């Protein structure tokens, strides 16, 4: 049996981020006249395709998304590994990790449960918060050669060469950002993104009756910001449901000849038939706010297979 304790840390520099430099400040009225830049001009000497007629090298612009390599990330984690090499028919590997993962910009190519762009492009410091932050994770895998019954010849033939294997995983949930659906700040943004965050009102986020599919958190703790304003909720400041899964397999090989083998395999996926809830609806101004309408894993699945190898 081997026990290992360790720490792993990582820092990321010059990571990609989206920066909408031509968004307007929150306010009433048309967005376009309030943008910092109304036009853009090609550099002198730019060569245009001959098949195109260019009337002017200056053109009007609206949203401008500058992809910068200015973001950072921080990861710190402690872990415990327990390993048993195969002996007496049993081998196992267990791991527990306690970690914290931060970044100061969402991953704009594949954001988690947040907008891919900042809320306030004039205050990028407010974007620092949890990233793909799984605080606690435990996994256990084991393989066990089942003992056979040796008293009777028939019983020994039926019970020998069976192997049971299993993988159990448990982890805490992903963080998400409580946001507003739509550009209520009237600042302009990329179509499809909803970067404006909700306001936190100061009441408990998790109280009686929460941590359910009907109300993962108290919806009364958040509200839509007043018109033409940003929200005060931190990026990825609320955590969703965790996950637990147990998969198991029962396998036996039947040697037919020296080269031919016949294998039976029975498998259970999500053997405990546990409902692992997905991420709550995070938009404060929608009817489903705070509820969970999907699961991250399917119900229990049973699979049997036969295989011939030679």
KETORVO-868461 format. One record per residue: residue in three letters; x, y, z of N, C-alpha, C in turn. Coordinates in steps of 0.02 Angstrom, whole numbers, padded with zeros to 5 digits, always signed. Layout:
residues N
ALAXYZXYZXYZ...
end
This chain:
residues 310
UNK+00043-00059+00000+00000+00000+00000+00045+00062+00000UNK+00030+00110-00044+00069+00170-00050+00026+00231-00038UNK+00048+00276+00005+00013+00339+00019+00055+00397-00005UNK+00025+00442-00042+00061+00499-00070+00023+00563-00054UNK+00057+00612-00026+00029+00678-00014+00066+00728-00057UNK+00030+00775-00087+00065+00822-00130+00027+00887-00141UNK+00062+00933-00172+00034+00999-00190+00051+01012-00263UNK+00003+01040-00298+00015+01059-00368-00010+01130-00379UNK+00033+01172-00405+00014+01241-00419+00032+01259-00490UNK-00007+01302-00519+00005+01324-00588-00017+01396-00596UNK+00019+01434-00637+00001+01503-00654+00001+01510-00729UNK-00051+01542-00754-00056+01553-00826-00048+01627-00842UNK-00007+01642-00892+00005+01711-00912-00010+01718-00987UNK-00026+01779-01006-00039+01795-01076-00093+01751-01106UNK-00146+01739-01069-00201+01699-01093-00249+01742-01134UNK-00286+01711-01178-00330+01748-01223-00392+01773-01186UNK-00415+01832-01203-00477+01859-01177-00510+01902-01230UNK-00576+01909-01226-00613+01953-01270-00622+02020-01236UNK-00608+02074-01272-00614+02142-01245-00652+02184-01295UNK-00714+02202-01277-00756+02241-01322-00741+02315-01311UNK-00693+02341-01348-00668+02408-01335-00715+02463-01360UNK-00767+02445-01399-00811+02497-01427-00880+02496-01397UNK-00888+02466-01338-00952+02469-01304-00962+02539-01274UNK-01024+02559-01271-01040+02624-01241-01047+02616-01165UNK-01044+02671-01130-01059+02670-01059-01134+02660-01050UNK-01155+02629-00995-01228+02621-00984-01264+02688-00986UNK-01322+02688-01018-01359+02750-01022-01417+02745-01070UNK-01463+02793-01069-01521+02792-01113-01503+02814-01184UNK-01549+02802-01229-01541+02825-01297-01506+02775-01342UNK-01495+02795-01404-01463+02751-01452-01391+02735-01431UNK-01370+02674-01445-01304+02653-01424-01250+02679-01471UNK-01262+02678-01536-01210+02694-01584-01179+02763-01574UNK-01218+02815-01564-01187+02881-01555-01145+02887-01492UNK-01155+02841-01444-01118+02844-01381-01055+02800-01381UNK-01042+02766-01436-00983+02723-01438-00919+02766-01444UNK-00863+02742-01415-00801+02781-01419-00775+02791-01490UNK-00784+02742-01533-00759+02745-01601-00817+02738-01650UNK-00823+02787-01694-00876+02785-01743-00853+02755-01809UNK-00789+02762-01825-00762+02737-01888-00695+02704-01876UNK-00674+02665-01925-00608+02635-01926-00579+02645-01996UNK-00512+02648-02001-00480+02661-02065-00424+02610-02076UNK-00422+02582-02136-00367+02538-02154-00301+02577-02155UNK-00247+02544-02138-00182+02576-02138-00163+02596-02209UNK-00122+02648-02213-00097+02669-02278-00057+02612-02311UNK-00068+02604-02375-00032+02551-02411-00069+02485-02412UNK-00128+02481-02381-00166+02419-02382-00186+02402-02454UNK-00174+02340-02475-00190+02318-02543-00257+02282-02541UNK-00305+02306-02580-00371+02277-02582-00377+02230-02643UNK-00419+02181-02640-00428+02135-02697-00450+02174-02759UNK-00422+02154-02816-00438+02189-02878-00510+02180-02899UNK-00542+02127-02876-00612+02114-02896-00660+02157-02855UNK-00634+02195-02806-00676+02237-02764-00664+02310-02779UNK-00718+02349-02780-00712+02421-02788-00720+02453-02719UNK-00667+02486-02696-00667+02516-02629-00676+02591-02636UNK-00734+02615-02611-00748+02686-02616-00708+02726-02565UNK-00696+02697-02507-00659+02733-02455-00626+02683-02409UNK-00568+02700-02384-00533+02656-02337-00557+02666-02265UNK-00604+02711-02256-00634+02724-02191-00706+02697-02191UNK-00725+02663-02139-00793+02634-02137-00819+02639-02066UNK-00886+02636-02059-00918+02641-01994-00913+02574-01957UNK-00908+02578-01891-00902+02518-01850-00952+02522-01792UNK-00969+02463-01766-01011+02459-01706-00971+02423-01652UNK-00986+02359-01640-00948+02320-01591-00879+02303-01618UNK-00829+02309-01576-00760+02289-01593-00735+02242-01539UNK-00720+02181-01559-00697+02131-01511-00622+02121-01521UNK-00583+02146-01475-00510+02139-01478-00491+02077-01437UNK-00458+02030-01470-00436+01969-01436-00365+01981-01410UNK-00361+01990-01344-00298+02007-01312-00267+01947-01277UNK-00202+01947-01271-00167+01896-01231-00145+01927-01165UNK-00195+01948-01126-00181+01985-01064-00210+01951-01002UNK-00245+01896-01010-00278+01864-00952-00229+01820-00914UNK-00248+01805-00851-00207+01762-00808-00251+01710-00775UNK-00219+01658-00749-00255+01606-00711-00212+01583-00653UNK-00245+01558-00602-00211+01534-00541-00242+01467-00521UNK-00201+01418-00508-00224+01352-00484-00180+01330-00427UNK-00212+01310-00372-00178+01282-00315-00218+01222-00290UNK-00185+01166-00281-00220+01106-00260-00177+01060-00218UNK-00207+01032-00167-00175+00980-00128-00209+00914-00141UNK-00171+00860-00141-00200+00795-00158-00173+00740-00112UNK-00213+00688-00107-00194+00627-00070-00207+00568-00117UNK-00157+00528-00129-00163+00468-00170-00151+00406-00127UNK-00194+00358-00134-00185+00293-00100-00186+00239-00153UNK-00131+00201-00157-00124+00151-00210-00107+00083-00180UNK-00144+00033-00201-00128-00036-00181-00113-00076-00244UNK-00053-00101-00250-00036-00143-00307-00072-00210-00301UNK-00078-00243-00358-00116-00305-00359-00086-00356-00310UNK-00128-00378-00264-00108-00428-00215-00171-00461-00188UNK-00169-00527-00180-00226-00565-00154-00289-00550-00193UNK-00281-00539-00259-00339-00530-00302-00368-00460-00303UNK-00336-00412-00269-00365-00345-00264-00313-00292-00281UNK-00333-00243-00321-00294-00183-00332-00341-00123-00330UNK-00316-00067-00304-00358-00008-00301-00317+00055-00304UNK-00350+00109-00324-00320+00175-00328-00371+00225-00306UNK-00355+00265-00254-00400+00316-00229-00364+00383-00231UNK-00402+00436-00246-00374+00503-00250-00424+00553-00223UNK-00400+00600-00182-00440+00657-00160-00401+00720-00176UNK-00435+00769-00206-00404+00833-00223-00445+00890-00195UNK-00411+00936-00162-00442+00998-00137-00406+01054-00172UNK-00443+01092-00213-00409+01140-00257-00450+01204-00263UNK-00416+01254-00291-00448+01318-00306-00420+01343-00372UNK-00465+01362-00418-00446+01383-00485-00478+01451-00499UNK-00436+01502-00511-00460+01569-00525-00435+01592-00593UNK-00470+01640-00622-00446+01674-00682-00476+01744-00682UNK-00449+01787-00724-00476+01855-00727-00509+01870-00793UNK-00530+01817-00827-00568+01824-00890-00600+01757-00906UNK-00661+01758-00931-00691+01694-00953-00656+01667-01014UNK-00659+01602-01023-00633+01570-01084-00682+01585-01140UNK-00666+01633-01183-00715+01657-01231-00731+01606-01285UNK-00687+01558-01297-00702+01508-01348-00751+01455-01322UNK-00747+01439-01259-00792+01389-01230-00805+01407-01157UNK-00843+01461-01145-00857+01481-01076-00899+01428-01041UNK-00893+01425-00975-00931+01378-00936-01003+01403-00931UNK-01023+01425-00873-01091+01448-00863-01089+01523-00848UNK-01066+01560-00898-01057+01632-00893-01052+01660-00963UNK-01052+01726-00967-01042+01759-01031-00970+01751-01054UNK-00959+01753-01119-00891+01747-01146-00855+01814-01147UNK-00890+01868-01131-00860+01935-01133-00871+01969-01065UNK-00831+02020-01049-00838+02053-00984-00904+02091-00978UNK-00925+02102-00915-00983+02144-00903-00967+02217-00919UNK-00914+02242-00889-00894+02312-00897-00824+02313-00928UNK-00819+02330-00991-00755+02330-01025-00708+02384-01002UNK-00732+02430-00960-00689+02481-00930-00664+02461-00861UNK-00683+02402-00839-00662+02378-00773-00649+02303-00777UNK-00595+02285-00810-00579+02214-00818-00555+02182-00753UNK-00536+02223-00703-00515+02196-00639-00573+02160-00604UNK-00635+02180-00621-00694+02148-00590-00708+02079-00617UNK-00669+02058-00667-00680+01992-00697-00644+01936-00660UNK-00603+01952-00611-00568+01899-00575-00616+01860-00531UNK-00614+01795-00537-00659+01752-00498-00645+01679-00513UNK-00685+01635-00485-00676+01563-00498-00681+01548-00573UNK-00641+01501-00596-00643+01478-00665-00678+01410-00666UNK-00647+01360-00695-00674+01291-00692-00654+01263-00624UNK-00687+01286-00573-00665+01278-00504-00703+01220-00470UNK-00673+01161-00471-00700+01103-00435-00661+01100-00369UNK-00692+01121-00314-00655+01126-00251-00636+01058-00223UNK-00682+01011-00226-00670+00945-00197-00685+00891-00249UNK-00641+00843-00254-00652+00787-00300-00621+00724-00271UNK-00660+00670-00272-00637+00606-00247-00652+00553-00300UNK-00604+00509-00311-00614+00453-00357-00583+00390-00328UNK-00616+00335-00342-00592+00270-00317-00605+00218-00372UNK-00552+00184-00392-00558+00129-00440-00529+00066-00409UNK-00564+00011-00419-00542-00052-00388-00555-00110-00437UNK-00511-00159-00435-00520-00220-00474-00510-00279-00426UNK-00557-00325-00427-00555-00381-00379-00570-00446-00416UNK-00525-00494-00409-00536-00561-00436-00578-00601-00386UNK-00640-00615-00405-00685-00650-00359-00660-00721-00345UNK-00660-00741-00283-00638-00810-00268-00689-00861-00294UNK-00664-00918-00314-00708-00971-00339-00724-01020-00284UNK-00779-01056-00294-00799-01109-00248-00763-01173-00270UNK-00722-01200-00227-00678-01255-00246-00701-01323-00219UNK-00757-01324-00184-00778-01388-00154-00804-01438-00205UNK-00838-01413-00256-00867-01457-00307-00842-01436-00376UNK-00833-01486-00417-00804-01474-00483-00848-01428-00524UNK-00915-01439-00523-00961-01398-00562-00962-01326-00536UNK-00963-01319-00470-00964-01252-00441-00899-01215-00457UNK-00843-01250-00457-00779-01218-00473-00778-01196-00546UNK-00806-01236-00590-00808-01219-00661-00852-01157-00673UNK-00905-01149-00634-00951-01093-00644-00926-01028-00611UNK-00886-01033-00559-00867-00973-00521-00796-00950-00531UNK-00755-00986-00568-00686-00964-00576-00679-00911-00630UNK-00625-00872-00625-00605-00823-00675-00653-00763-00682UNK-00691-00749-00629-00734-00690-00630-00697-00631-00600UNK-00704-00573-00631-00671-00513-00608-00721-00456-00602UNK-00720-00421-00545-00765-00365-00533-00723-00301-00530UNK-00743-00251-00568-00709-00187-00568-00760-00131-00559UNK-00739-00076-00529-00784-00020-00516-00746+00045-00515UNK-00782+00098-00530-00755+00166-00527-00808+00210-00494UNK-00789+00241-00439-00834+00287-00403-00803+00357-00407UNK-00845+00407-00424-00822+00476-00429-00871+00522-00393UNK-00845+00569-00356-00887+00619-00322-00850+00685-00324UNK-00887+00738-00339-00857+00804-00342-00908+00858-00326UNK-00884+00915-00305-00928+00972-00294-00945+01004-00362UNK-00991+01053-00360-01018+01079-00422-00976+01133-00455UNK-00996+01151-00516-00964+01204-00554-00991+01272-00532UNK-00951+01324-00535-00976+01391-00521-01014+01419-00581UNK-01057+01467-00568-01092+01501-00623-01106+01573-00603UNK-01121+01614-00652-01132+01685-00642-01207+01701-00647UNK-01236+01731-00596-01305+01752-00598-01309+01815-00641UNK-01346+01812-00695-01344+01864-00746-01414+01887-00765UNK-01415+01936-00809-01477+01964-00837-01481+01944-00910UNK-01539+01922-00932-01549+01905-01002-01564+01969-01041UNK-01518+01987-01084-01527+02048-01123-01479+02103-01100UNK-01474+02155-01139-01428+02210-01125-01467+02265-01089UNK-01484+02254-01026-01523+02303-00988-01482+02365-00972UNK-01415+02361-00976-01373+02421-00965-01372+02466-01027UNK-01395+02439-01084-01397+02477-01146-01327+02502-01164UNK-01278+02456-01156-01209+02474-01171-01184+02445-01236UNK-01222+02399-01265-01201+02367-01327-01157+02307-01312UNK-01169+02252-01346-01128+02193-01337-01135+02149-01398UNK-01097+02095-01400-01100+02048-01456-01167+02010-01452UNK-01199+02002-01509-01263+01968-01511-01257+01897-01483UNK-01300+01880-01436-01299+01813-01407-01266+01809-01340UNK-01226+01860-01322-01196+01861-01256-01240+01902-01209UNK-01240+01883-01145-01278+01918-01095-01232+01934-01036UNK-01190+01985-01043-01138+01997-00993-01161+02034-00930UNK-01220+02066-00933-01242+02105-00875-01261+02058-00818UNK-01235+02072-00759-01246+02029-00701-01303+02056-00658UNK-01329+02012-00616-01384+02031-00571-01357+02070-00511UNK-01403+02096-00471-01385+02127-00407-01397+02077-00351UNK-01352+02075-00303-01362+02036-00242-01393+02082-00190UNK-01448+02059-00159-01487+02101-00114-01467+02095-00041UNK-01423+02048-00024-01400+02042+00044-01434+01987+00085UNK-01487+01958+00060-01521+01904+00096-01485+01838+00083UNK-01495+01787+00127-01459+01723+00118-01472+01692+00049UNK-01418+01669+00018-01425+01636-00048-01452+01565-00039UNK-01428+01530+00011-01450+01462+00024-01484+01461+00093UNK-01549+01449+00092-01588+01445+00153-01632+01384+00153UNK-01682+01383+00196-01729+01326+00197-01764+01317+00129UNK-01769+01255+00107-01803+01240+00045-01760+01246-00017UNK-01695+01263-00009-01651+01268-00068-01615+01202-00078UNK-01568+01202-00126-01531+01142-00146-01577+01088-00172UNK-01629+01109-00208-01675+01063-00241-01680+01084-00314UNK-01710+01041-00355-01719+01057-00426-01768+01115-00434UNK-01815+01123-00388-01864+01177-00393-01834+01244-00371UNK-01785+01242-00327-01753+01304-00304-01684+01287-00277UNK-01634+01291-00321-01567+01275-00299-01541+01328-00251UNK-01561+01389-00261-01544+01444-00216-01606+01488-00209UNK-01602+01536-00164-01658+01582-00153-01659+01635-00207UNK-01710+01633-00249-01715+01682-00303-01724+01753-00275UNK-01750+01759-00214-01761+01825-00184-01696+01860-00166UNK-01641+01823-00167-01577+01854-00150-01549+01896-00206UNK-01579+01892-00266-01553+01928-00324-01609+01967-00357UNK-01590+02019-00393-01638+02059-00430-01605+02087-00492UNK-01646+02110-00539-01621+02142-00599-01597+02212-00582UNK-01538+02232-00604-01515+02301-00591-01563+02351-00622UNK-01563+02411-00595-01604+02463-00625-01580+02476-00696UNK-01622+02507-00735-01605+02519-00806-01541+02560-00811UNK-01501+02543-00861-01440+02579-00878-01387+02573-00822UNK-01383+02513-00793-01333+02502-00740-01308+02430-00743UNK-01247+02419-00719-01220+02352-00713-01239+02323-00645UNK-01237+02256-00639-01251+02223-00576-01189+02215-00534UNK-01200+02198-00470-01144+02193-00423-01125+02122-00405UNK-01156+02072-00435-01139+02003-00421-01070+01987-00450UNK-01030+01950-00411-00964+01932-00435-00968+01877-00488UNK-00916+01875-00528-00912+01824-00581-00905+01755-00549UNK-00947+01708-00572-00944+01638-00549-00944+01632-00473UNK-00988+01669-00441-00988+01672-00367-01035+01622-00335UNK-01077+01587-00373-01123+01538-00345-01104+01469-00374UNK-01112+01417-00334-01093+01350-00356-01155+01306-00364UNK-01154+01267-00417-01209+01222-00432-01202+01154-00399UNK-01246+01107-00417-01245+01041-00385-01182+01002-00400UNK-01164+00959-00354-01108+00914-00365-01130+00852-00404UNK-01087+00804-00407-01101+00744-00446-01072+00683-00411UNK-01109+00628-00414-01084+00563-00390-01104+00509-00440UNK-01056+00469-00460-01070+00414-00506-01032+00352-00484UNK-01064+00295-00496-01032+00230-00484-01044+00186-00544UNK-00990+00166-00576-00993+00119-00633-00960+00054-00612UNK-00988-00001-00634-00961-00067-00615-00964-00114-00674UNK-00920-00163-00674-00918-00213-00727-00900-00281-00698UNK-00933-00332-00724-00919-00402-00705-00897-00438-00768UNK-00837-00467-00767-00807-00494-00828-00782-00564-00814UNK-00790-00607-00865-00759-00674-00863-00735-00693-00932UNK-00674-00720-00933-00646-00745-00995-00647-00821-00996UNK-00665-00849-01053-00666-00922-01063-00615-00939-01116UNK-00558-00967-01099-00510-00988-01150-00537-01048-01189UNK-00541-01041-01255-00565-01095-01297-00506-01137-01322UNK-00458-01102-01352-00395-01134-01372-00339-01089-01348UNK-00279-01104-01370-00222-01063-01351-00229-00992-01377UNK-00260-00984-01436-00265-00918-01467-00335-00888-01461UNK-00386-00930-01455-00454-00905-01455-00478-00897-01382UNK-00509-00839-01370-00538-00826-01304-00608-00797-01313UNK-00651-00815-01267-00720-00792-01268-00732-00754-01203UNK-00757-00692-01208-00766-00650-01148-00839-00628-01141UNK-00864-00635-01080-00930-00607-01063-00918-00545-01019UNK-00956-00492-01032-00947-00430-00994-01015-00400-00979UNK-01031-00392-00915-01091-00357-00894-01072-00292-00860UNK-01105-00236-00879-01085-00170-00854-01145-00132-00828UNK-01133-00093-00775-01182-00048-00746-01153+00022-00748UNK-01190+00069-00778-01170+00139-00778-01220+00177-00734UNK-01193+00220-00691-01234+00253-00640-01272+00200-00601UNK-01234+00153-00573-01264+00095-00539-01310+00115-00482UNK-01297+00171-00449-01340+00193-00394-01403+00228-00418UNK-01408+00238-00483-01465+00272-00514-01477+00341-00481UNK-01423+00375-00470-01426+00440-00438-01441+00494-00490UNK-01485+00540-00473-01499+00597-00515-01449+00653-00500UNK-01405+00665-00547-01355+00719-00540-01382+00780-00576UNK-01402+00829-00538-01434+00888-00566-01385+00930-00605UNK-01411+00964-00657-01370+01008-00697-01364+01077-00665UNK-01341+01126-00705-01332+01193-00680-01398+01230-00678UNK-01412+01269-00626-01476+01306-00622-01481+01358-00676UNK-01543+01378-00691-01554+01434-00736-01528+01497-00701UNK-01483+01532-00734-01447+01586-00701-01470+01656-00720UNK-01523+01662-00760-01545+01728-00782-01602+01753-00738UNK-01588+01808-00702-01633+01831-00649-01700+01855-00675UNK-01704+01876-00737-01766+01904-00764-01803+01854-00808UNK-01795+01789-00795-01833+01738-00831-01874+01697-00781UNK-01929+01667-00803-01973+01630-00757-01939+01570-00725UNK-01891+01539-00758-01859+01479-00733-01800+01493-00687UNK-01789+01556-00668-01730+01575-00629-01725+01533-00565UNK-01667+01503-00555-01653+01465-00495-01674+01392-00498UNK-01711+01372-00550-01733+01303-00556-01684+01263-00599UNK-01689+01197-00593-01646+01152-00632-01692+01107-00673UNK-01681+01106-00738-01726+01069-00782-01690+01013-00820UNK-01628+01000-00802-01592+00947-00837-01543+00913-00790UNK-01524+00852-00809-01475+00813-00771-01410+00809-00811UNK-01355+00800-00775-01290+00796-00808-01272+00724-00827UNK-01305+00675-00797-01291+00605-00812-01357+00569-00825UNK-01358+00518-00867-01420+00480-00879-01436+00435-00820UNK-01496+00407-00822-01516+00358-00771-01473+00295-00777UNK-01484+00248-00732-01445+00186-00732-01452+00151-00800UNK-01395+00129-00825-01394+00092-00888-01360+00024-00876UNK-01389-00028-00904-01362-00096-00897-01343-00121-00966UNK-01284-00148-00972-01259-00170-01037-01224-00237-01030UNK-01240-00281-01076-01207-00347-01078-01178-00357-01148UNK-01118-00388-01149-01086-00398-01214-01046-00463-01213UNK-01036-00489-01273-00995-00548-01284-00942-00530-01334UNK-00881-00555-01323-00826-00539-01368-00782-00601-01379UNK-00763-00609-01441-00717-00663-01459-00652-00631-01481UNK-00596-00652-01452-00531-00625-01470-00486-00683-01492UNK-00444-00669-01541-00399-00721-01567-00338-00689-01597
end
